[in-house]
Amino acid sequence: GQFIYAGTRASINVGNILPVSSMPEGTIISNVEGKTGDRGQFARASGTSAVIVGRSDNGKTRIRLPSGARKSIPSSCRAMIGICAGGERTIKPKLKAGVSYHASKAKRKNWPDVRGVAMNPVE
């Protein structure tokens, strides 16, 4: 198996966890901390990643989140190098209505979403 190292002296390899300050710009990262020591807040869903965009003089690092938004985080925050696994999870077709039903029920969405044109006109 693969060895995974964490700390300031860990090498720049996929899976290793180190502070954002010791990673070069353009590094693809995931499971990024928002505040130092909060154990990861950003880019944690399957197939997502963030990118280190730049640094500022006041100890902050700018990252580009999966949504496209840019965020400044302290340079002491840790992140894992690489992309989260399971990125092609949503490509698989839903073969029956029940799968969509249970997915919508878990998210508390209104399903099925019936168009008004398809409903019976009542006076």
C-alpha positions in Angstrom: 0.0 0.0 0.0 0.8 3.7 -0.1 2.4 5.4 2.9 0.8 8.7 3.8 2.8 11.3 5.7 1.5 14.4 7.6 3.5 17.4 8.9 5.5 20.3 7.7 8.3 18.1 6.4 6.1 15.7 4.4 6.9 15.5 0.6 4.7 16.9 -2.1 3.0 13.6 -3.0 -0.7 12.7 -3.5 -2.3 11.8 -0.2 0.2 13.6 2.0 -1.1 16.2 4.5 0.8 19.4 5.1 0.3 23.1 5.7 -0.7 25.2 2.8 2.3 27.4 3.3 4.7 24.6 2.3 2.9 23.8 -0.9 3.7 25.6 -4.2 1.1 27.7 -6.0 -1.0 25.7 -8.5 -1.1 22.6 -6.2 -4.4 20.7 -6.4 -5.6 20.1 -2.8 -8.7 18.7 -1.0 -10.1 18.5 2.5 -8.8 22.1 3.2 -9.1 23.6 6.7 -10.8 27.0 7.0 -9.2 27.8 10.3 -6.1 26.3 11.7 -6.9 23.0 13.3 -10.6 22.6 12.4 -9.9 19.3 10.5 -11.0 20.2 7.0 -14.0 22.2 5.8 -13.6 22.7 2.0 -13.4 20.4 -1.1 -14.5 17.3 0.7 -17.2 15.9 -1.6 -16.5 13.1 -4.1 -14.4 14.3 -7.1 -13.8 17.8 -5.8 -10.6 19.7 -5.3 -9.3 23.2 -4.6 -6.3 25.0 -6.1 -3.8 27.2 -4.4 -3.9 30.5 -6.3 -1.5 32.8 -4.5 -0.1 34.1 -1.2 -0.2 37.5 0.6 2.3 39.0 3.0 0.0 38.8 6.0 0.2 35.0 6.4 -2.8 34.3 4.2 -3.1 32.0 1.2 -5.8 32.3 -1.5 -7.4 29.2 -2.8 -10.0 28.6 -5.6 -12.8 26.4 -4.3 -14.8 23.9 -6.3 -17.6 26.5 -6.7 -15.2 28.8 -8.4 -15.1 31.2 -5.5 -11.8 32.4 -4.1 -11.1 32.3 -0.4 -8.3 33.5 1.8 -7.3 31.1 4.5 -4.4 31.2 7.0 -1.2 29.7 5.6 -0.9 27.5 8.7 -4.1 25.6 7.6 -3.5 22.0 6.5 -4.8 20.3 3.3 -4.4 17.0 1.6 -2.7 16.9 -1.8 -4.9 15.4 -4.6 -8.5 15.0 -5.6 -11.2 13.3 -3.5 -12.1 9.9 -4.8 -15.4 8.8 -6.4 -15.7 11.6 -8.9 -17.8 9.7 -11.5 -20.5 8.8 -9.0 -23.1 11.0 -10.7 -22.5 9.7 -14.2 -24.2 6.4 -13.5 -27.8 6.5 -14.7 -30.8 6.2 -12.3 -32.5 3.1 -13.7 -35.8 3.4 -11.9 -37.9 6.0 -10.2 -37.3 4.6 -6.8 -33.7 5.6 -6.8 -34.6 9.2 -7.6 -37.3 9.0 -4.9 -35.0 7.9 -2.1 -32.3 10.4 -3.2 -34.9 13.3 -3.1 -36.3 12.0 0.2 -32.9 12.2 1.8 -32.4 15.8 0.7 -36.1 16.7 1.6 -36.8 17.8 -1.9 -40.3 18.0 -3.5 -40.4 14.9 -5.8 -41.8 14.3 -8.3 -41.9 17.9 -9.5 -45.1 18.1 -11.6 -45.5 20.8 -14.1 -48.5 23.0 -13.8 -49.4 22.4 -17.4 -49.7 18.7 -16.8 -52.2 19.1 -13.9 -56.0 18.9 -14.1 -57.5 22.4 -14.6 -60.0 22.9 -11.8 -62.3 25.9 -11.7 
